[in-house]
Amino acid sequence: MNFFSSASRLGRFVIPLGLLVVFARPPLAAAPVSPALVAAEFVYEPGPYPQCHASTIVESTRGSLVAAWFGGTAESNPDVGVYVARFENNRWSAGRLVADGVQHAGKRYACWNPVLFQPRAGPLMLFYKVGPSPEKWWGMLTTSSDDGRTWSEPRRLPEDVLGPIKNKPVQLADGSILAGSSTENPVTGAWQVHLERSADLGRTWEITAPLNTAAEFNAIQPSILTYADGRLQLLCRSKEMTLTTAWSRDNGRTWSPMVSSGLFNPNSGSDAVTLADGRQLLVYNLRDRAGGAPRNPKANALGGAQPNAAGASEDWGVRWPLNIAVSRDGEKWEMVLTLEDEPRQHGYAYPAVIQTRDGRVHVTYTWNREKIKHVILDPAKL
């Protein structure tokens, strides 16, 4: 598969060998030119609804790129649904609503945090959440057997199973799916990470105990990395403005104590992927230290639609710049590329990252809550 072998592939922005070629629009307010940056475009631009967030991307069994996100008037509003687009005819299709939170004629809840995942065998999976808030949402699952063109009737996951909260699961050697999950306590406000495992493509699940307490870290939204020696690593968002980490030597059944990775990150989502060459690649809102940046109240970080949310004035940190870092061992990280660094009200947030079979790395992320952006990287040049 080679989506971007020529300048006509994306039809908008292609950056071969450090040269920016513009086809239809002015250049994006974007990243410094880098030989690793192959192409960039918007998957969704302002249209039927004003806000979008929490994108996810996957390569299907047949080699198609599929992306999803939630969109509506604003995060948490009942009209927010999950939209899916496919890369076809050398461009992204228009996003199509595939899931909403309609309960019956008189009640509808917001949808949240879609996660696409393609198991080695079986249909394409789309996990998402429905509910009035992250403290009270529940997990949903729908599947597609035709590369995301059509989807099954959504079904609710078993009681207490939320599915992957933001980032993609991994499939282990035995075929089981391991999903990083987490909870936000509606009473105490504590955030806790746990893992969920399914050996039958999401029909039944096992749940681990929480990996952390609020006295240690308030952590959510884990990414899962794999190592050649069989170890697994988590990288998690935290209220403590650091990416936290934990390790497993038994396929995710038990984990080491959660500690700081030493990577400062505002209270914003990140994502990571294990590359074919064994390196780990992380996408996150890097800052070299806490502080030193403008305040960003929680209410603004949530898109401005929840001014009365609990803790609305808490400083969650600005969500720029957005960066790529790589590591050989998951402990020492080198920042190698800045994707976005222009200050914007809602920043650049909630990245999702995968590596496709042709070796290219694909990243999607929220662009100021207005757009979903997609960039393609050549990891050999990072």
Secondary structure in CASP SS format (residue, H / E / C, confidence):
PFRMAT SS
TARGET T0000
AUTHOR 0000-0000-0000
METHOD secondary structure of the structure
MODEL  1
M C 1.00
N C 1.00
F C 1.00
F C 1.00
S C 1.00
S C 1.00
A C 1.00
S C 1.00
R C 1.00
L C 1.00
G C 1.00
R C 1.00
F E 1.00
V E 1.00
I C 1.00
P H 1.00
L H 1.00
G H 1.00
L C 1.00
L C 1.00
V E 1.00
V E 1.00
F C 1.00
A C 1.00
R C 1.00
P C 1.00
P C 1.00
L C 1.00
A C 1.00
A C 1.00
A C 1.00
P C 1.00
V C 1.00
S C 1.00
P C 1.00
A C 1.00
L E 1.00
V E 1.00
A E 1.00
A E 1.00
E E 1.00
F E 1.00
V E 1.00
Y E 1.00
E C 1.00
P C 1.00
G C 1.00
P C 1.00
Y C 1.00
P C 1.00
Q E 1.00
C E 1.00
H E 1.00
A E 1.00
S E 1.00
T E 1.00
I E 1.00
V E 1.00
E E 1.00
S C 1.00
T C 1.00
R C 1.00
G C 1.00
S C 1.00
L E 1.00
V E 1.00
A E 1.00
A E 1.00
W E 1.00
F E 1.00
G E 1.00
G E 1.00
T C 1.00
A C 1.00
E C 1.00
S C 1.00
N C 1.00
P C 1.00
D C 1.00
V C 1.00
G E 1.00
V E 1.00
Y E 1.00
V E 1.00
A E 1.00
R E 1.00
F E 1.00
E E 1.00
N C 1.00
N C 1.00
R E 1.00
W E 1.00
S C 1.00
A C 1.00
G C 1.00
R E 1.00
L E 1.00
V E 1.00
A E 1.00
D C 1.00
G E 1.00
V E 1.00
Q E 1.00
H E 1.00
A C 1.00
G C 1.00
K E 1.00
R E 1.00
Y E 1.00
A C 1.00
C E 1.00
W E 1.00
N E 1.00
P E 1.00
V E 1.00
L E 1.00
F E 1.00
Q C 1.00
P C 1.00
R C 1.00
A C 1.00
G C 1.00
P C 1.00
L E 1.00
M E 1.00
L E 1.00
F E 1.00
Y E 1.00
K E 1.00
V E 1.00
G C 1.00
P C 1.00
S C 1.00
P C 1.00
E C 1.00
K C 1.00
W C 1.00
W E 1.00
G E 1.00
M E 1.00
L E 1.00
T E 1.00
T E 1.00
S E 1.00
S C 1.00
D C 1.00
D C 1.00
G C 1.00
R C 1.00
T C 1.00
W C 1.00
S C 1.00
E C 1.00
P C 1.00
R E 1.00
R E 1.00
L C 1.00
P C 1.00
E C 1.00
D C 1.00
V C 1.00
L C 1.00
G C 1.00
P C 1.00
I C 1.00
K C 1.00
N C 1.00
K C 1.00
P C 1.00
V E 1.00
Q E 1.00
L C 1.00
A C 1.00
D C 1.00
G C 1.00
S C 1.00
I E 1.00
L E 1.00
A E 1.00
G E 1.00
S E 1.00
S E 1.00
T E 1.00
E E 1.00
N C 1.00
P C 1.00
V C 1.00
T C 1.00
G C 1.00
A C 1.00
W E 1.00
Q E 1.00
V E 1.00
H E 1.00
L E 1.00
E E 1.00
R E 1.00
S E 1.00
A C 1.00
D C 1.00
L C 1.00
G C 1.00
R C 1.00
T C 1.00
W C 1.00
E E 1.00
I E 1.00
T C 1.00
A C 1.00
P C 1.00
L C 1.00
N C 1.00
T C 1.00
A C 1.00
A C 1.00
E C 1.00
F C 1.00
N C 1.00
A E 1.00
I E 1.00
Q E 1.00
P E 1.00
S E 1.00
I E 1.00
L E 1.00
T E 1.00
Y C 1.00
A C 1.00
D C 1.00
G C 1.00
R C 1.00
L E 1.00
Q E 1.00
L E 1.00
L E 1.00
C E 1.00
R E 1.00
S E 1.00
K C 1.00
E C 1.00
M C 1.00
T E 1.00
L E 1.00
T E 1.00
T E 1.00
A E 1.00
W E 1.00
S E 1.00
R C 1.00
D C 1.00
N C 1.00
G C 1.00
R C 1.00
T C 1.00
W C 1.00
S C 1.00
P C 1.00
M C 1.00
V E 1.00
S E 1.00
S E 1.00
G E 1.00
L E 1.00
F E 1.00
N C 1.00
P C 1.00
N C 1.00
S C 1.00
G C 1.00
S C 1.00
D E 1.00
A E 1.00
V E 1.00
T E 1.00
L C 1.00
A C 1.00
D C 1.00
G C 1.00
R C 1.00
Q E 1.00
L E 1.00
L E 1.00
V E 1.00
Y E 1.00
N C 1.00
L C 1.00
R C 1.00
D C 1.00
R C 1.00
A C 1.00
G C 1.00
G C 1.00
A C 1.00
P C 1.00
R C 1.00
N C 1.00
P E 1.00
K H 1.00
A H 1.00
N H 1.00
A H 1.00
L C 1.00
G C 1.00
G C 1.00
A C 1.00
Q C 1.00
P C 1.00
N C 1.00
A C 1.00
A C 1.00
G C 1.00
A C 1.00
S C 1.00
E C 1.00
D E 1.00
W C 1.00
G C 1.00
V C 1.00
R C 1.00
W C 1.00
P C 1.00
L E 1.00
N E 1.00
I E 1.00
A E 1.00
V E 1.00
S E 1.00
R C 1.00
D C 1.00
G C 1.00
E C 1.00
K C 1.00
W C 1.00
E E 1.00
M E 1.00
V E 1.00
L E 1.00
T E 1.00
L E 1.00
E E 1.00
D C 1.00
E C 1.00
P C 1.00
R C 1.00
Q C 1.00
H C 1.00
G C 1.00
Y E 1.00
A E 1.00
Y E 1.00
P E 1.00
A E 1.00
V E 1.00
I E 1.00
Q E 1.00
T C 1.00
R C 1.00
D C 1.00
G C 1.00
R C 1.00
V E 1.00
H E 1.00
V E 1.00
T E 1.00
Y E 1.00
T E 1.00
W E 1.00
N C 1.00
R C 1.00
E C 1.00
K E 1.00
I E 1.00
K E 1.00
H E 1.00
V E 1.00
I E 1.00
L E 1.00
D C 1.00
P H 1.00
A H 1.00
K H 1.00
L C 1.00
END
